Amino acid sequence: MPEEMDLRLAVLIDADNAPRSALGDVMAEIAVYGTPTIKRIYGDWTTPNLASWKPLLLENAITPVQQYSYTTGKNSTDSAMIIDAMDILYGGQVDGFVLVSSDSDFTRLAIRLREAGKKVYGMGEKKTPNPFIVACDKFVYIEVIRSAAEQARAEESAKAAQAAKPKKAAKKKAGEAPAPQPEPEPSARVPQDIVTLIADSVEMMADEDGYAQLGEVANLLVRKKRDFDPRNFGFSKLSKLVKALPRFEVDVRQGDQPNATYFFVRDKEGK
């Protein structure tokens, strides 16, 4: 299978169980995992509540798939999405799938796609049932995606505003209170069970000196806990999360190639 960044992905979105306001941020997140070569969204587009999707679909080049609700109270979108997924699977044109939904009905689909050797990424809200989460290779919460995107936009706006200021700053007025400094990212955000999970993973991947390459630890964490993501705890990267935890020691090493650095982590309480 190609490297993850080169994966050809089929993005299948359940319009009945995905927030439209986060669609742009979700598509940006998907680009991190590969190239979306197929982008489809399923729903009954004759209903008024889906009308507001139209400009978002045009902006992101997503093809809407019409699925009529033949029976009141039944979600026929699921069956249409599942049938299309199997057709795409047998077509052999993609390396992986992104299932955007908070519906546990796609659990068996995720399992079947992985049985066929395809990478499966799930994206849904925090209300998503656990069976669907663990059926995916990796699951990312849409709330986390949206929060990270909003923070990135806020930082960009702050940088732009700072650059627009005159080069010569005005002198601070006498008695003026100093500007508040940003608070450090608190390790208290990380639950103890996550700290233990990281420690166990470091121990499993550690060499004789007790150090484990952080990239390998990250892969193992996702295999153990499909929805593991440093952003769940307010950290943009795993390296920042680990550095904030007093239990771990991080060693940055220079690689063979110029500008290539590698992070290694050690559990101070390890045996």
C-alpha positions in Angstrom: 0.0 0.0 0.0 1.3 3.5 -0.7 2.5 5.9 2.0 -0.4 7.4 4.0 0.1 10.9 2.5 -0.3 9.3 -1.0 -3.4 7.4 -0.3 -6.3 7.8 -2.7 -9.4 8.2 -0.6 -13.1 7.8 -1.1 -14.9 10.3 1.1 -18.5 9.2 1.9 -20.6 11.6 3.9 -23.9 10.9 5.7 -25.7 14.2 5.4 -28.2 13.1 8.0 -25.5 12.6 10.6 -22.8 15.2 9.8 -22.8 18.9 10.7 -22.7 21.1 7.6 -21.0 24.0 9.4 -17.8 22.0 9.8 -17.7 20.6 6.3 -14.8 22.8 5.1 -12.7 22.0 8.2 -13.4 18.3 7.8 -12.3 18.3 4.1 -9.1 20.1 5.2 -8.5 17.4 7.8 -9.0 14.7 5.2 -6.2 16.2 3.1 -3.8 15.4 5.9 -4.4 11.6 5.4 -4.4 11.5 1.6 -6.0 12.7 -1.7 -9.8 12.5 -1.8 -10.4 11.2 -5.4 -14.1 10.4 -4.8 -16.2 12.8 -2.7 -19.9 11.9 -2.3 -22.6 13.0 0.2 -25.8 11.1 0.7 -29.3 12.3 1.6 -32.8 13.1 0.5 -32.1 16.4 -1.3 -35.8 17.1 -1.9 -36.2 17.9 1.8 -35.9 21.6 2.8 -33.5 20.9 5.7 -30.7 19.9 3.3 -31.0 22.9 1.0 -28.4 24.9 2.8 -25.8 22.2 1.9 -25.7 23.3 -1.7 -23.1 26.2 -1.6 -20.8 24.0 0.6 -20.9 21.1 -1.8 -20.0 23.4 -4.7 -17.2 25.0 -2.8 -15.7 21.6 -1.9 -16.5 19.8 -5.2 -18.6 17.1 -3.5 -21.2 15.1 -5.5 -24.6 14.9 -3.9 -26.3 11.4 -4.2 -30.1 11.5 -4.0 -31.7 8.9 -1.8 -35.4 9.2 -1.3 -36.9 8.4 2.1 -39.3 5.7 1.1 -40.6 5.1 4.7 -41.1 7.6 7.4 -38.7 7.1 10.3 -36.3 4.9 8.3 -32.8 6.1 7.3 -32.4 4.9 3.7 -29.2 7.0 3.3 -27.3 4.3 5.1 -28.1 1.6 2.5 -27.2 3.8 -0.4 -23.9 4.8 1.1 -23.0 1.2 2.0 -23.9 -0.1 -1.6 -21.7 2.7 -3.1 -18.8 1.9 -0.7 -18.8 -1.8 -1.8 -19.0 -0.8 -5.5 -16.0 1.5 -5.0 -14.2 -1.3 -3.1 -14.6 -3.8 -5.9 -13.6 -1.1 -8.4 -10.1 -1.0 -6.9 -9.6 2.7 -7.6 -8.9 3.8 -4.0 -6.6 2.9 -1.1 -8.8 3.9 1.7 -12.2 5.3 2.8 -13.3 8.2 5.0 -16.7 7.7 6.5 -18.1 10.9 7.9 -21.0 10.0 10.2 -21.9 9.6 13.8 -24.1 6.6 13.0 -23.2 3.2 14.4 -24.9 1.5 11.4 -21.7 1.9 9.5 -19.8 -0.3 11.9 -20.0 -3.4 9.8 -19.1 -1.5 6.7 -15.9 -0.2 8.3 -15.0 -3.7 9.4 -15.6 -5.1 5.9 -13.5 -2.4 4.2 -10.6 -3.1 6.6 -10.9 -6.9 6.0 -10.4 -6.0 2.3 -7.1 -4.3 3.2 -8.3 -0.7 2.9 -7.5 2.0 5.3 -10.6 3.4 7.1 -10.8 6.8 8.7 -14.0 7.7 10.7 -15.0 11.2 11.4 -18.0 12.0 13.6 -19.3 13.9 16.6 -18.5 12.9 20.2 -21.9 11.2 20.4 -20.7 8.5 18.0 -21.1 5.0 19.5 -17.9 3.2 20.4 -18.4 0.2 18.1 -18.1 2.4 15.1 -15.1 4.2 16.5 -13.1 1.0 17.2 -14.1 -0.4 13.8 -12.0 2.3 12.0 -8.2 2.5 11.7 -8.5 6.0 13.1 -11.4 8.1 14.3 -11.4 11.9 14.7 -14.0 13.9 16.4 -15.5 16.7 14.4 -15.7 19.0 17.4 -11.9 18.6 17.8 -11.4 19.3 14.0 -13.5 22.4 14.2 -11.8 23.7 17.4 -8.3 23.2 16.0 -9.3 25.0 12.8 -10.8 27.9 14.7 -7.7 28.2 16.8 -5.5 28.2 13.7 -7.6 30.9 12.1 -7.4 33.0 15.3 -3.6 32.7 15.4 -3.4 33.7 11.7 -5.6 36.8 12.3 -3.5 37.7 15.3 -0.3 37.5 13.3 -1.8 39.6 10.5 -2.9 42.2 13.0 0.5 42.2 14.6 2.2 42.7 11.2 -0.1 45.6 10.3 1.0 47.5 13.4 3.6 50.3 12.9 7.2 49.0 13.2 8.0 51.4 16.0 5.8 50.4 19.0 4.4 53.2 21.1 6.0 53.6 24.6 4.0 52.0 27.4 2.2 54.5 29.5 3.2 54.9 33.1 1.3 52.7 35.4 -0.2 50.7 32.6 -0.7 47.0 33.5 1.5 44.6 31.6 -0.2 42.5 28.8 -1.5 39.2 30.1 0.8 36.3 29.2 -0.7 33.2 27.6 -1.1 30.4 30.1 1.0 27.2 29.6 -0.8 24.2 28.3 -1.8 22.4 31.5 -1.0 18.7 31.9 -4.1 18.4 34.0 -6.2 18.2 30.8 -4.8 14.7 30.3 -6.6 12.0 32.2 -4.6 9.4 34.1 -5.8 6.5 31.9 -4.3 8.3 28.9 -1.0 8.9 30.8 -0.9 5.2 31.6 -1.7 4.3 27.9 1.2 6.4 26.7 3.5 4.9 29.3 2.6 1.4 28.3 3.1 2.2 24.7 6.5 3.7 25.3 7.5 0.6 27.3 6.5 -1.6 24.4 8.5 0.3 21.8 11.5 1.3 24.0 15.1 0.2 23.3 17.6 -1.0 25.9 18.0 2.6 27.2 14.3 3.0 27.7 13.8 5.5 24.7 11.1 5.0 22.1 10.7 6.9 18.8 7.7 9.2 19.2 6.4 8.4 15.7 6.3 4.7 16.5 4.6 5.4 19.8 2.0 7.6 18.1 1.1 4.8 15.6 0.8 2.3 18.5 -1.5 4.7 20.5 -3.9 4.9 17.6 -3.9 1.1 17.1 -4.7 0.7 20.8 -7.3 3.6 21.0 -8.8 4.5 17.7 -10.0 8.0 18.7 -6.6 9.0 20.3 -5.7 12.5 19.2 -3.6 15.0 21.1 -6.1 17.7 20.2 -8.7 15.9 22.4 -6.7 17.3 25.3 -5.8 20.7 24.0 -2.4 19.9 22.4 -1.7 20.4 18.7 0.9 17.6 18.6 1.8 14.5 20.6 5.3 15.9 21.3 3.7 18.9 23.0 1.5 16.7 25.1 4.3 14.4 26.2 6.5 17.4 27.1 3.8 18.7 29.3 3.6 15.5 31.3 6.3 15.4 34.1 6.4 11.6 33.9 8.1 11.6 30.5 11.5 12.8 29.2 11.8 13.9 25.5 15.1 13.7 23.6 15.4 15.5 20.2 18.0 13.9 18.0 19.5 15.0 14.7 18.9 12.7 11.7 21.2 11.8 8.9 19.6 14.2 6.5 19.9 18.0 6.9 17.1 19.6 9.0 15.9 16.1 10.0 15.1 15.7 13.6 13.6 12.8 15.5 11.8 12.8 18.9 12.4 10.1 21.4 10.5 9.7 24.7 11.4 7.9 27.9 9.2 7.0 30.8 11.0 8.2 34.0 9.0 5.8 36.1 9.7 2.9 33.7 11.5 -0.2 34.9 
